[in-house]
Amino acid sequence: MYISNQQLKPDIIIIGAGIIGLSIAYHILEADPQVSITILEKGKMLGVGSTGKGTGSIRYPFSSTLLRRLSLLSRDFFLNFESTFDTPIDYLEKGCLMLATHGGLWDQLQLTTEDAGTDRIPMRLLKQEELLKFFPYLHRDRFLGGILCPWDAYADPYAVLAALYAAVRRKGASVHFGREATKILIKGDTIEGVETSQGTILSHLIVNAAGPYAARFAATAGVTLPVQPYRRQVYVCTNPKDVPSATPLIVDMATGFYLHQEASGKVVLLGGTDQNTWPGFDDVVDKSEAENFFLTAVETIPSAMDIKWLRTYTGLCEQTPDFHPIIGEAPGLKGFFLANGFSGNGFMHAPAAGSIVADLILKGETEQVDINLFHLDRF
Ligand SMILES: Cc1cc2nc3c(=O)[nH]c(=O)nc-3n(C[C@H](O)[C@H](O)[C@H](O)COP(=O)(O)OP(=O)(O)OC[C@H]3O[C@@H](n4cnc5c(N)ncnc54)[C@H](O)[C@@H]3O)c2cc1C
């Protein structure tokens, strides 16, 4: 669908000022500074959604070609971020170490390495001896080996969000905090605007970037999105004493346990074992899981026994059944664009998502990906 500048000028309304909504706004305004954009955010301040809760990892070696593509499309944006936006985001390519405890997982890691090779993503396969030489703080008997991708990186999600926010404001977008979009207004088969907690705003073009709430918002227009929110619990702890600074993100594939070290090197975020929770918006911390969680942590890194547990928080992860995002125009509702269901990868894939949606809105097509593969129709 091609929309002329004249049609765009009245407004694009973006629902959600998380990383996806702001990246879309940024890419549209980069391509066409004349477009007028209104962003509605139900939170009272920036970063209250999933983006502010994320651990900020940027990864490449997905087994899915499509997810690798989104990572590769996002790479330059992160690499150049600090100079483009003149803002520190603690970007560091410290790698991600994926660990296998048994033959099946080891085979999986070898396949992932081969797949990454097809996209020239550098990978290192480490057998047990080598693994323990480089990472002596890992449990000595637990792991057969692991893979390390040196491109895998960390960036501070809130710093990226804040820089994007400042940039879109400078480019003229208006961002309304504490204003919830409650309903899409439709006349015949045309979008008229949105009803909000503070009155109606008219526009023929609406972008759903509502993160975990995307399905709820889409439902107000009769669009069914298979995007569900899952609670993820994060344990903030002191750094285990034998884990050096700038250590890679460590993931035990058998349990899902991960250790992410913050840029200071003094604090780690631990989590990942709650993969089997039920969908829902309840994000209350459940401390009853803590004992089992720390036992799992010690199985991966024995010195975790002595760390100090500082606090726990939760965030909601927006998931689709195939763990791939939905990007594109909603079937049967012209002007309603979706960028949802990033399934735990929304931070790292936000630059690609923003650029693709900008293409779709401004040019009616994109050459960056085969957009049909991301379409809602696939479900
Ligand atoms: C604990 C945790 C760790 C994670 N770690 C990583 C990671 O390391 N790397 C990675 O890539 N991803 C990670 N993720 C996933 C990532 O954070 C999300 O995929 C990403 O933030 C989604 O961005 P978003 O803009 O779609 O959602 P959000 O950041 O949630 O933004 C959506 C916004 O829309 C607003 N909103 C919703 N409904 C309405 C409405 N009706 N009207 C107005 N406003 C509305 C919300 O208030 C919210 O601010 C993690 C997620 C969690 C929970």
The ligand as an SDF file (V2000), in Angstrom:
LIG
                    3D

 53 58  0  0  0  0  0  0  0  0999 V2000
   12.9090   -9.7160   31.9350 C   0  0  0  0  0  0  0  0  0  0  0  0
   12.9990   -9.4450   30.4560 C   0  0  0  0  0  0  0  0  0  0  0  0
   14.2460   -9.5480   29.8410 C   0  0  0  0  0  0  0  0  0  0  0  0
   14.3570   -9.2950   28.4690 C   0  0  0  0  0  0  0  0  0  0  0  0
   15.5920   -9.3290   27.8900 N   0  0  0  0  0  0  0  0  0  0  0  0
   15.7200   -9.0420   26.5820 C   0  0  0  0  0  0  0  0  0  0  0  0
   17.0030   -9.0210   25.9780 C   0  0  0  0  0  0  0  0  0  0  0  0
   18.0110   -9.2600   26.6310 O   0  0  0  0  0  0  0  0  0  0  0  0
   17.0860   -8.7190   24.6470 N   0  0  0  0  0  0  0  0  0  0  0  0
   15.9700   -8.4510   23.8920 C   0  0  0  0  0  0  0  0  0  0  0  0
   16.1010   -8.2140   22.6940 O   0  0  0  0  0  0  0  0  0  0  0  0
   14.7440   -8.4600   24.4410 N   0  0  0  0  0  0  0  0  0  0  0  0
   14.5950   -8.7440   25.7650 C   0  0  0  0  0  0  0  0  0  0  0  0
   13.3480   -8.7590   26.3380 N   0  0  0  0  0  0  0  0  0  0  0  0
   12.1950   -8.5130   25.4820 C   0  0  0  0  0  0  0  0  0  0  0  0
   12.0650   -7.0360   25.2050 C   0  0  0  0  0  0  0  0  0  0  0  0
   12.1700   -6.3020   26.4040 O   0  0  0  0  0  0  0  0  0  0  0  0
   10.7020   -6.7640   24.5300 C   0  0  0  0  0  0  0  0  0  0  0  0
   10.5550   -7.6350   23.4360 O   0  0  0  0  0  0  0  0  0  0  0  0
   10.6270   -5.3350   24.0490 C   0  0  0  0  0  0  0  0  0  0  0  0
   10.9070   -4.4400   25.0890 O   0  0  0  0  0  0  0  0  0  0  0  0
    9.2490   -5.0510   23.4680 C   0  0  0  0  0  0  0  0  0  0  0  0
    9.1880   -3.6740   23.1860 O   0  0  0  0  0  0  0  0  0  0  0  0
    7.7770   -2.9930   22.9450 P   0  0  0  0  0  0  0  0  0  0  0  0
    8.0530   -1.5920   22.6210 O   0  0  0  0  0  0  0  0  0  0  0  0
    7.0000   -3.8360   21.9860 O   0  0  0  0  0  0  0  0  0  0  0  0
    7.0440   -3.1610   24.3440 O   0  0  0  0  0  0  0  0  0  0  0  0
    7.0580   -2.2100   25.6440 P   0  0  0  0  0  0  0  0  0  0  0  0
    8.4020   -1.7800   26.0060 O   0  0  0  0  0  0  0  0  0  0  0  0
    6.2480   -2.9290   26.6740 O   0  0  0  0  0  0  0  0  0  0  0  0
    6.2870   -0.9430   25.1340 O   0  0  0  0  0  0  0  0  0  0  0  0
    4.9040   -0.9860   24.8590 C   0  0  0  0  0  0  0  0  0  0  0  0
    4.3110    0.2260   25.4950 C   0  0  0  0  0  0  0  0  0  0  0  0
    2.9490    0.3270   25.1100 O   0  0  0  0  0  0  0  0  0  0  0  0
    2.2270    0.8730   26.1820 C   0  0  0  0  0  0  0  0  0  0  0  0
    0.8170    0.5400   25.9450 N   0  0  0  0  0  0  0  0  0  0  0  0
    0.2640   -0.6880   25.9410 C   0  0  0  0  0  0  0  0  0  0  0  0
   -1.0440   -0.6110   25.6510 N   0  0  0  0  0  0  0  0  0  0  0  0
   -1.3060    0.7060   25.4480 C   0  0  0  0  0  0  0  0  0  0  0  0
   -2.4860    1.4210   25.1070 C   0  0  0  0  0  0  0  0  0  0  0  0
   -3.6480    0.7870   24.8880 N   0  0  0  0  0  0  0  0  0  0  0  0
   -2.4180    2.7720   25.0040 N   0  0  0  0  0  0  0  0  0  0  0  0
   -1.2440    3.4290   25.2130 C   0  0  0  0  0  0  0  0  0  0  0  0
   -0.1000    2.7880   25.5450 N   0  0  0  0  0  0  0  0  0  0  0  0
   -0.1220    1.4410   25.6490 C   0  0  0  0  0  0  0  0  0  0  0  0
    2.8460    0.2250   27.4050 C   0  0  0  0  0  0  0  0  0  0  0  0
    2.6130    0.9900   28.5670 O   0  0  0  0  0  0  0  0  0  0  0  0
    4.3180    0.1600   27.0070 C   0  0  0  0  0  0  0  0  0  0  0  0
    5.0640    1.2360   27.5270 O   0  0  0  0  0  0  0  0  0  0  0  0
   13.2010   -8.9890   27.7080 C   0  0  0  0  0  0  0  0  0  0  0  0
   11.9510   -8.9060   28.3310 C   0  0  0  0  0  0  0  0  0  0  0  0
   11.8500   -9.1160   29.6910 C   0  0  0  0  0  0  0  0  0  0  0  0
   10.5030   -8.9960   30.3440 C   0  0  0  0  0  0  0  0  0  0  0  0
  1  2  1  0
  2  3  1  0
  2 52  2  0
  3  4  2  0
  4  5  1  0
  4 50  1  0
  5  6  2  0
  6  7  1  0
  6 13  1  0
  7  8  2  0
  7  9  1  0
  9 10  1  0
 10 11  2  0
 10 12  1  0
 12 13  2  0
 13 14  1  0
 14 15  1  0
 14 50  1  0
 15 16  1  0
 16 17  1  0
 16 18  1  0
 18 19  1  0
 18 20  1  0
 20 21  1  0
 20 22  1  0
 22 23  1  0
 23 24  1  0
 24 25  2  0
 24 26  1  0
 24 27  1  0
 27 28  1  0
 28 29  2  0
 28 30  1  0
 28 31  1  0
 31 32  1  0
 32 33  1  0
 33 34  1  0
 33 48  1  0
 34 35  1  0
 35 36  1  0
 35 46  1  0
 36 37  1  0
 36 45  1  0
 37 38  2  0
 38 39  1  0
 39 40  1  0
 39 45  2  0
 40 41  1  0
 40 42  2  0
 42 43  1  0
 43 44  2  0
 44 45  1  0
 46 47  1  0
 46 48  1  0
 48 49  1  0
 50 51  2  0
 51 52  1  0
 52 53  1  0
M  END
$$$$
